[in-house]
Amino acid sequence: PRLGLLPGCANANSLEPYMVSCWVGIYNGDIVNVSSGREGRAGDMTQGLVWIYNRNTQESQLIPTPDKVGAVMITSVDGTLFTLVAGDHTPPITYTFDLATRQWLDPNGTPIPSPTLTP
């Protein structure tokens, strides 16, 4: 597979989560996709998301952003730390997500709780 930040993401339909940026890499020996965006029309479209998909185990996890800021985009990756920006805000809102712990971090590296997604 192509590795790194990719130029676009495939989306199933408008009801499903809408992903605007995608990264593919090797993590713990597995091929892992990390996509970011927002919930689709079937959910709350103001809720940003990170979607983690392990191609080897086929495990999948949707993790909501700490705040309802709409779609978030991956702007950089440093090891397991992802920088994401909610671009529909002035100034843009920036988040850090740690793939290793699957948690959002504040600027000091302290975990920030994520809300629970509602079905």
N, C-alpha and C positions, 0 to 999 in steps of 0.2 A: 504493500500500500504506500501511497504518498504520505510522508511524515511532515509534521509541522503545522503551522497555521495555513488553512486552506482558503481559497478565494470565495467560497460560498458553501451553503448547506442544502441538502435535499429535505424538503418538507412534504409530509404525507398529504395533508389537506388543511383547510383553514380552521377546522375544529380542534386539531391536535396542537401541541406546543409548536410555536413558530421560532425556528432557530436562525440566527443571523450571522453567527461566526462559529467556525469549527476548527478543532485541533486534533491531530492524530499522532500518537507517540507510543513508545514502548515504556511500560511502567511495570515493575516487578516481573519482567519477562513476558508480559501479555501486551497485546495490541489494544490500546484504549482510545476511544473517541471521547472528547470533551466538547460539547456544543453549548452555546449560550443564546438566549433570546428571551421569550416571554410565553405565558400561557396562551393557548389558542382561544377561538371563539366559544368553545365549550366550557371555558374556565374564566378566570379574571384576567383580562388582557393587560391590566396594570401590574401584574405580578411577574417580575423577572425570574428567570430560571437558569440553572446549569444542569445539563443532562450528561451523565457519565454512562458510557456503554463499553463493557469489556467484550471484545470480539472473541476471545478465547473461551470464556465461561458463559457468555451471553447474559451476564448480569447487567441490569440497568437500574439507574437511580436518578430521579429528578429532585433537585435541591433548590428551593426558592431563595431569592435574594432576601436579605434582612428587611428591606423596605420595598414597598410597591412603587417601583420607579419605571415600569415598562421594560422594554427590551434592553438587555445588556449585551455588550460586544467584547470579546476577548481582544485586548490590545497588545498584550505581551505575555510571554511565558518564561519563567526563570526557575528551572528545576521543576518542583511540584507546585510552585506559586504562580497563579494566574492573575493578571491584572485585567479587570473588566470595567467598562465605562457605560453608564446610562447616558446616552447622547442627547436625549430629548430634554435635557435640563441645562439651565445656564446659571452658574457654571456647571459643567458636567459632573456627575456624581461618580466617584471611583471606588471600586471594591477590590479586595484581595481575597482569593479563594485558594485554599490549600488542598490539592488533590490527595495528598497522603492521609490527611485527617478528615477530609470531606467536610471542612468547616470554613466559614467566612472569618476573616481576621481583621481586627482594627489596626490602625497604623503602628501600634506597639507590638503586634503579633498575638494579641489576646483574642481567643475565639469569641465570635458574636453569635448569639442564637439565631437560628432560622425559624420562620414560622412553619407550621404544618400545612401542607397542601390539603385542600378540601376536594373530595371527588366531585 
